[in-house]
Amino acid sequence: MAFSKLKRRNYKIGAIVLFIVAVLTFIIGFYDAKCTSKENIKSIKGTLRSYWFNDLNRGGHDYMINLNESNKSFHISADLITNFNKDKFERNIFTNDSLYLSYLKLPGIILPESNELVSLRSSTIKFLALESSYNKLVNHNILIKYLSFAPLIIGLLLLNTLRIDKKYQ
């Protein structure tokens, strides 16, 4: 079973792409996991300057909160959208209301640097709970760690198939 030159080239390109994907997911899964430790959670109390909750097409979300006391934007990641009570927030919180935020500052290795919210509450209402948010982020990183092995293994199998095919030509 000899592959044509075009098929061999396509397999090589596919293997290279899979290796790149594997490296990127390794970085996200292993490096970002170090950043999501409980010791890295920071808290800030401030007053609401602005917010936007954009539900993008295909299930994407862009949720940001800005405080008067900080020039940083605080992002609610897609993993935590289901834990966040957006409707309750919009009904009860207005400009200059006090908020308590807990967040993780995630470095910009692959994606831009961001401040990921893990807790959001006012003095009386909790909109995003710290424990459940933190657990969800940790579990997501564990999943990415193990999924990162899939493209690596598939890429190695592809290269091995090409090696075996070349041997029998």
C-alpha positions as CSV (number, residue, x, y, z in Angstrom):
1,M,0.0,0.0,0.0
2,A,2.0,2.9,-1.3
3,F,0.8,6.4,-0.7
4,S,1.1,9.0,-3.5
5,K,3.4,11.9,-3.1
6,L,0.5,14.3,-2.6
7,K,-1.0,12.0,0.1
8,R,2.4,11.7,1.9
9,R,2.8,15.5,1.9
10,N,-0.8,16.0,3.2
11,Y,-0.1,13.5,6.0
12,K,3.1,15.3,6.9
13,I,1.4,18.6,7.0
14,G,-1.4,17.1,9.1
15,A,1.1,15.6,11.6
16,I,2.8,19.0,11.9
17,V,-0.5,20.7,12.6
18,L,-1.4,18.1,15.2
19,F,2.0,18.6,16.9
20,I,1.4,22.4,17.0
21,V,-2.1,21.8,18.5
22,A,-0.6,19.4,21.1
23,V,2.1,21.9,22.1
24,L,-0.5,24.7,22.5
25,T,-2.9,22.6,24.5
26,F,0.0,21.4,26.7
27,I,0.8,25.0,27.4
28,I,-2.8,25.9,28.2
29,G,-3.4,22.8,30.3
30,F,-0.1,22.7,32.2
31,Y,1.0,26.3,32.4
32,D,-2.4,27.9,33.0
33,A,-3.1,25.2,35.7
34,K,-0.2,26.7,37.8
35,C,-1.9,30.1,37.5
36,T,-5.2,28.8,38.7
37,S,-4.1,27.9,42.2
38,K,-6.0,29.4,45.2
39,E,-3.0,31.4,46.2
40,N,-3.2,33.4,43.0
41,I,-6.8,34.5,43.6
42,K,-6.9,38.3,44.3
43,S,-9.8,40.3,45.6
44,I,-10.9,43.9,45.0
45,K,-13.8,46.0,46.3
46,G,-15.0,48.8,44.1
47,T,-17.9,50.6,42.5
48,L,-19.3,49.6,39.1
49,R,-18.2,51.8,36.3
50,S,-19.6,49.8,33.4
51,Y,-20.4,46.3,32.2
52,W,-21.3,44.5,29.0
53,F,-22.8,41.1,28.5
54,N,-22.6,40.2,24.8
55,D,-24.0,36.8,23.8
56,L,-22.2,36.2,20.5
57,N,-23.3,33.9,17.7
58,R,-22.6,30.1,18.0
59,G,-22.8,30.2,21.8
60,G,-19.9,32.5,22.4
61,H,-19.9,35.1,25.2
62,D,-18.1,38.3,26.0
63,Y,-18.9,39.3,29.6
64,M,-16.8,42.1,31.1
65,I,-17.1,44.2,34.3
66,N,-15.2,47.5,34.9
67,L,-14.7,49.2,38.3
68,N,-14.1,52.9,39.0
69,E,-11.2,51.9,41.2
70,S,-9.3,49.9,38.6
71,N,-8.2,50.4,35.0
72,K,-8.4,46.6,34.5
73,S,-11.4,44.8,32.9
74,F,-12.6,41.7,34.6
75,H,-13.8,38.9,32.4
76,I,-16.2,36.1,33.1
77,S,-14.9,33.1,31.1
78,A,-17.1,31.0,29.0
79,D,-16.6,28.1,31.4
80,L,-18.3,30.1,34.2
81,I,-21.2,31.7,32.2
82,T,-23.6,29.0,33.4
83,N,-22.7,29.8,37.1
84,F,-23.2,33.5,36.6
85,N,-26.7,34.9,37.2
86,K,-26.8,37.6,34.6
87,D,-30.5,38.5,34.9
88,K,-30.2,39.0,38.6
89,F,-27.1,41.2,38.1
90,E,-28.9,43.4,35.5
91,R,-32.0,43.8,37.7
92,N,-30.1,44.7,40.9
93,I,-26.8,46.4,40.1
94,F,-26.4,49.9,38.8
95,T,-23.6,52.3,38.0
96,N,-21.6,53.2,41.2
97,D,-23.0,50.3,43.2
98,S,-20.4,48.5,45.4
99,L,-19.1,45.2,44.3
100,Y,-16.7,42.6,45.7
101,L,-14.7,40.7,43.0
102,S,-12.3,37.8,43.3
103,Y,-10.2,37.1,40.2
104,L,-7.3,35.2,38.7
105,K,-4.8,37.1,36.6
106,L,-4.0,34.7,33.8
107,P,-0.8,35.5,31.7
108,G,-1.0,36.0,28.0
109,I,1.1,33.1,26.8
110,I,-1.2,32.2,23.8
111,L,-4.2,34.4,24.4
112,P,-4.0,38.0,25.7
113,E,-3.6,38.5,29.4
114,S,-6.9,38.5,31.3
115,N,-8.4,38.9,34.7
116,E,-10.8,36.0,35.1
117,L,-13.6,36.6,37.6
118,V,-14.2,33.7,40.0
119,S,-16.4,35.5,42.4
120,L,-18.8,38.4,42.1
121,R,-21.1,39.7,44.7
122,S,-22.7,42.9,46.1
123,S,-23.1,43.4,49.8
124,T,-26.3,41.3,49.8
125,I,-26.4,39.3,46.6
126,K,-24.0,36.6,45.2
127,F,-23.9,36.4,41.4
128,L,-20.9,34.1,41.0
129,A,-19.8,31.8,43.8
130,L,-16.0,31.4,44.4
131,E,-15.9,27.7,45.3
132,S,-18.0,26.4,42.4
133,S,-16.2,28.8,39.9
134,Y,-12.8,27.7,41.1
135,N,-13.6,24.0,41.0
136,K,-15.0,24.4,37.4
137,L,-11.8,26.2,36.2
138,V,-9.6,23.5,37.8
139,N,-11.6,20.7,36.2
140,H,-11.5,22.4,32.9
141,N,-7.7,22.6,33.0
142,I,-7.5,18.9,34.0
143,L,-9.6,18.0,30.9
144,I,-7.4,20.1,28.6
145,K,-4.3,18.4,30.0
146,Y,-5.6,15.0,29.1
147,L,-7.0,16.0,25.8
148,S,-3.7,17.5,24.8
149,F,-2.3,14.0,24.5
150,A,-4.8,13.1,21.7
151,P,-3.3,15.2,18.9
152,L,0.2,14.2,20.0
153,I,-0.6,10.5,19.7
154,I,-2.5,10.9,16.4
155,G,0.4,12.9,15.0
156,L,2.9,10.2,16.0
157,L,0.6,7.5,14.5
158,L,0.5,9.4,11.3
159,L,4.3,9.7,11.1
160,N,4.7,6.0,12.0
161,T,2.2,5.1,9.2
162,L,4.3,7.2,6.7
163,R,7.5,5.5,7.9
164,I,6.0,2.1,7.5
165,D,4.7,2.9,4.1
166,K,8.0,4.2,2.9
167,K,9.7,1.0,4.1
168,Y,7.4,-1.1,1.8
169,Q,7.9,1.1,-1.3
